[in-house]
C-alpha cells in the first residue's frame, strides 16, 4: 500500500499551507510553510484544534464520518 508521502502533494490554492504528521512530528507536504504570514481566521483554527483534541480524547478513528446538521452549521 502506498503511503501519503509516496503520493504527489495535493492541489491547494492557498498562498501557503502545510500537512503535518503529528505522530512523527514532521511536515509531509507544504508550500511556503516556513514563511511568516498574518494569522488565518482564529475561528477556523480553533475549530480544527477542538476537533483534533476530541479525536484524541475520545479515541475516534480519523475515518469516522461525522455529520453536522444545519442548525450547528
Backbone as JSON, one array per atom type, in Angstrom:
{
  "sequence": "XXXXXXXXXXXXXXXXXXXXXXXXXXXXXXXXXXXXXXXXXXXXXXXXXXXXXXXXXXXXXXXXXXXXXXXXX",
  "N": [[0.84, -1.19, 0.0], [0.47, 2.23, -0.79], [1.99, 4.94, 0.87], [1.14, 8.15, 2.3], [3.22, 9.92, 1.76], [4.3, 8.9, -0.55], [2.71, 9.76, -2.54], [1.79, 12.42, -4.87], [1.93, 15.91, -3.87], [-1.1, 17.4, -2.59], [-3.47, 19.43, -4.46], [-3.74, 22.83, -3.76], [-5.08, 26.0, -3.38], [-4.28, 27.99, -1.69], [-2.01, 30.55, -0.53], [0.01, 29.76, 1.2], [0.59, 26.7, 2.93], [0.43, 23.67, 4.93], [0.84, 20.19, 5.53], [0.88, 18.31, 8.28], [2.34, 15.7, 10.11], [1.36, 14.47, 13.04], [2.14, 12.26, 14.57], [4.77, 11.57, 13.78], [5.84, 14.0, 14.0], [6.57, 15.69, 11.83], [6.64, 17.69, 8.85], [4.78, 16.81, 6.09], [3.98, 17.66, 3.52], [4.05, 20.82, 1.88], [3.77, 24.34, 1.18], [5.52, 27.16, 0.99], [5.64, 27.02, 3.75], [7.26, 27.85, 5.83], [7.39, 30.53, 5.77], [6.77, 33.66, 7.28], [3.57, 34.77, 8.1], [0.45, 36.61, 8.19], [-1.95, 35.74, 10.68], [-4.44, 33.23, 10.12], [-8.03, 32.85, 10.01], [-9.09, 32.88, 13.27], [-11.29, 31.52, 14.25], [-11.59, 29.32, 12.5], [-9.18, 28.03, 12.97], [-9.39, 27.37, 15.72], [-11.64, 25.7, 15.64], [-10.61, 23.52, 14.21], [-8.54, 22.74, 15.95], [-10.05, 22.01, 18.19], [-11.51, 19.82, 17.18], [-9.39, 18.02, 16.62], [-8.46, 17.58, 19.24], [-10.73, 16.37, 20.41], [-10.86, 14.03, 18.89], [-8.5, 12.79, 19.75], [-8.98, 12.54, 22.58], [-11.37, 11.06, 22.76], [-10.74, 8.82, 21.39], [-11.4, 8.5, 18.67], [-11.62, 7.25, 15.41], [-9.9, 8.53, 12.59], [-11.17, 7.98, 10.28], [-13.83, 8.01, 10.76], [-17.07, 9.04, 9.99], [-18.56, 12.11, 10.5], [-21.51, 13.77, 11.0], [-22.72, 16.97, 10.5], [-25.37, 18.88, 11.48], [-27.78, 21.17, 9.98], [-28.5, 23.21, 11.78], [-26.31, 23.36, 13.54], [-24.35, 24.09, 11.75]],
  "CA": [[0.0, 0.0, 0.0], [1.22, 3.48, -0.84], [1.82, 5.86, 1.99], [0.84, 9.52, 1.88], [4.43, 10.57, 1.27], [4.57, 8.38, -1.89], [1.79, 10.41, -3.48], [2.13, 13.83, -5.13], [1.25, 16.82, -2.95], [-2.45, 17.77, -3.03], [-3.64, 20.78, -5.0], [-4.29, 23.79, -2.79], [-4.95, 27.34, -3.96], [-3.81, 28.93, -0.67], [-0.66, 31.04, -0.74], [0.9, 28.89, 1.97], [-0.12, 25.64, 3.64], [1.28, 22.57, 5.35], [0.24, 18.97, 6.07], [1.8, 17.95, 9.35], [2.09, 14.4, 10.73], [1.57, 14.63, 14.48], [2.82, 11.1, 15.18], [6.21, 11.65, 13.53], [6.21, 15.41, 14.22], [7.24, 16.19, 10.64], [5.8, 18.21, 7.78], [4.79, 15.89, 4.95], [3.89, 18.48, 2.32], [3.81, 22.22, 2.2], [4.14, 25.38, 0.22], [5.89, 28.37, 1.73], [5.21, 26.76, 5.12], [8.14, 28.48, 6.82], [7.29, 31.98, 5.62], [5.95, 34.32, 8.3], [2.38, 35.34, 7.48], [-0.61, 37.01, 9.12], [-2.73, 34.6, 11.14], [-5.7, 32.96, 9.44], [-9.2, 33.0, 10.86], [-8.97, 32.19, 14.56], [-12.42, 30.6, 14.4], [-11.26, 28.09, 11.77], [-8.07, 27.37, 13.66], [-9.89, 26.8, 16.97], [-12.49, 24.56, 15.29], [-9.72, 22.41, 13.86], [-7.87, 22.34, 17.18], [-11.04, 21.33, 19.02], [-11.78, 18.51, 16.56], [-8.23, 17.15, 16.86], [-8.45, 17.2, 20.66], [-11.81, 15.41, 20.64], [-10.43, 12.77, 18.27], [-7.52, 12.18, 20.66], [-9.56, 12.21, 23.88], [-12.44, 10.07, 22.63], [-10.21, 7.7, 20.6], [-12.21, 8.39, 17.44], [-10.83, 6.99, 14.21], [-9.96, 9.63, 11.62], [-12.03, 7.54, 9.17], [-15.21, 8.11, 11.21], [-17.84, 10.12, 9.35], [-19.31, 12.91, 11.47], [-22.5, 14.58, 10.29], [-23.04, 18.25, 11.15], [-26.7, 19.28, 10.99], [-27.89, 22.56, 9.52], [-28.55, 24.12, 12.93], [-24.95, 23.54, 14.03], [-23.57, 24.78, 10.72]],
  "C": [[0.88, 1.24, 0.0], [0.96, 4.31, 0.41], [1.55, 7.25, 1.45], [2.05, 10.17, 1.23], [4.81, 10.08, -0.14], [3.72, 9.04, -2.96], [2.25, 11.84, -3.76], [1.39, 14.73, -4.14], [-0.14, 17.17, -3.46], [-2.49, 19.17, -3.61], [-4.27, 21.66, -3.92], [-4.04, 25.18, -3.35], [-4.44, 28.38, -2.95], [-2.37, 29.35, -0.96], [0.37, 30.22, 0.02], [0.05, 27.89, 2.73], [0.87, 24.56, 4.04], [0.4, 21.4, 5.8], [1.27, 18.4, 7.02], [1.39, 16.61, 9.94], [2.41, 14.51, 12.21], [2.33, 13.47, 15.09], [4.33, 11.15, 14.97], [6.76, 13.06, 13.75], [7.03, 15.98, 13.06], [6.21, 16.74, 9.66], [5.92, 17.27, 6.59], [4.8, 16.64, 3.62], [3.73, 19.92, 2.76], [4.22, 23.13, 1.07], [4.33, 26.66, 1.03], [5.52, 28.24, 3.2], [6.07, 27.41, 6.19], [8.14, 30.0, 6.72], [6.38, 32.56, 6.7], [4.78, 35.02, 7.6], [1.42, 35.8, 8.58], [-1.42, 35.77, 9.48], [-4.03, 34.46, 10.36], [-6.85, 33.17, 10.42], [-9.04, 32.2, 12.15], [-10.11, 31.21, 14.79], [-12.12, 29.27, 13.72], [-10.16, 27.31, 12.48], [-8.57, 26.69, 14.95], [-10.84, 25.63, 16.71], [-11.65, 23.34, 14.99], [-9.02, 21.86, 15.1], [-8.81, 21.54, 18.08], [-11.35, 19.93, 18.48], [-10.61, 17.56, 16.81], [-8.17, 16.69, 18.31], [-9.55, 16.19, 20.98], [-11.47, 14.04, 20.05], [-9.46, 12.04, 19.19], [-8.17, 11.69, 21.96], [-10.59, 11.09, 23.81], [-12.01, 8.85, 21.81], [-11.06, 7.44, 19.36], [-11.27, 8.17, 16.27], [-10.96, 8.18, 13.26], [-10.77, 9.25, 10.39], [-13.51, 7.63, 9.53], [-15.9, 9.29, 10.55], [-18.67, 10.81, 10.42], [-20.22, 13.84, 10.7], [-22.82, 15.81, 11.13], [-24.38, 18.7, 10.6], [-26.72, 20.77, 10.64], [-27.87, 23.56, 10.67], [-27.14, 24.4, 13.47], [-24.11, 24.31, 13.04], [-23.94, 26.24, 10.7]]
}
